[in-house]
Amino acid sequence: EFERDLIVERTAAGKAFRKANDPTWKDGRKPIEYDTVLFKALNERVISGEITAKDAWTTLGVGKTKWYEIVKERKTAS
């Protein structure tokens, strides 16, 4: 437990140092990139019933959760 606490402290100190010295640094994963034009076309086909949502997110190359996050994001933006 003691060693684990030391690791956590060193990790936190390293992140704090990096954050203080590099304004472009962000903690966490990089955002998933996707083709917005392809998303729009696929979403229109899903709405019209031509393809399923599963086919659409597979074609776009994102997961189920990300697909629905993007759909929700687009609905609130418009």
C-alpha positions as CSV (number, residue, x, y, z in Angstrom):
1,E,0.0,0.0,0.0
2,F,2.8,2.4,0.9
3,E,4.5,1.8,-2.5
4,R,1.2,2.4,-4.3
5,D,0.7,5.7,-2.4
6,L,4.2,6.8,-3.5
7,I,3.4,6.0,-7.2
8,V,0.2,7.9,-7.0
9,E,2.0,10.9,-5.4
10,R,4.7,10.9,-8.0
11,T,2.2,10.6,-10.9
12,A,0.2,13.5,-9.5
13,A,3.3,15.6,-9.1
14,G,4.4,14.9,-12.6
15,K,1.0,15.8,-14.0
16,A,0.9,19.1,-12.0
17,F,4.4,19.9,-13.2
18,R,3.5,19.3,-16.8
19,K,0.3,21.2,-16.5
20,A,2.1,24.2,-15.1
21,N,4.8,24.2,-17.7
22,D,3.0,23.2,-20.9
23,P,-0.3,25.1,-21.6
24,T,-1.1,22.8,-24.5
25,W,-1.0,19.6,-22.4
26,K,-4.3,17.9,-21.6
27,D,-4.8,14.9,-19.4
28,G,-6.8,11.9,-20.6
29,R,-7.4,10.3,-24.0
30,K,-7.3,12.2,-27.3
31,P,-10.8,12.8,-28.7
32,I,-12.0,10.4,-31.3
33,E,-11.8,11.9,-34.8
34,Y,-14.4,11.1,-37.5
35,D,-15.5,12.4,-40.8
36,T,-18.3,14.9,-40.2
37,V,-19.5,14.8,-43.8
38,L,-19.8,11.0,-43.8
39,F,-21.5,11.2,-40.4
40,K,-24.2,13.6,-41.8
41,A,-24.8,11.3,-44.8
42,L,-25.0,8.2,-42.7
43,N,-27.3,9.8,-40.1
44,E,-29.7,10.9,-42.8
45,R,-29.8,7.3,-44.1
46,V,-30.4,6.0,-40.6
47,I,-33.3,8.5,-40.1
48,S,-34.8,7.5,-43.4
49,G,-34.5,3.8,-42.6
50,E,-32.2,2.8,-45.4
51,I,-29.5,1.4,-43.0
52,T,-29.4,0.6,-39.3
53,A,-27.5,2.6,-36.7
54,K,-25.2,-0.3,-36.2
55,D,-24.2,-0.3,-39.9
56,A,-23.7,3.5,-39.7
57,W,-21.4,3.5,-36.7
58,T,-19.4,0.6,-38.1
59,T,-19.0,2.4,-41.4
60,L,-18.0,5.6,-39.6
61,G,-15.5,3.7,-37.5
62,V,-16.8,4.7,-34.1
63,G,-18.5,2.7,-31.3
64,K,-22.1,2.7,-30.3
65,T,-21.7,5.1,-27.5
66,K,-19.7,7.6,-29.5
67,W,-22.3,7.4,-32.4
68,Y,-25.1,8.4,-30.0
69,E,-23.0,11.1,-28.4
70,I,-22.4,12.6,-31.8
71,V,-26.2,12.4,-32.7
72,K,-27.1,14.0,-29.4
73,E,-24.5,16.7,-29.9
74,R,-25.8,17.5,-33.4
75,K,-29.4,17.7,-32.3
76,T,-28.6,20.2,-29.5
77,A,-26.3,22.3,-31.9
78,S,-29.1,22.7,-34.5
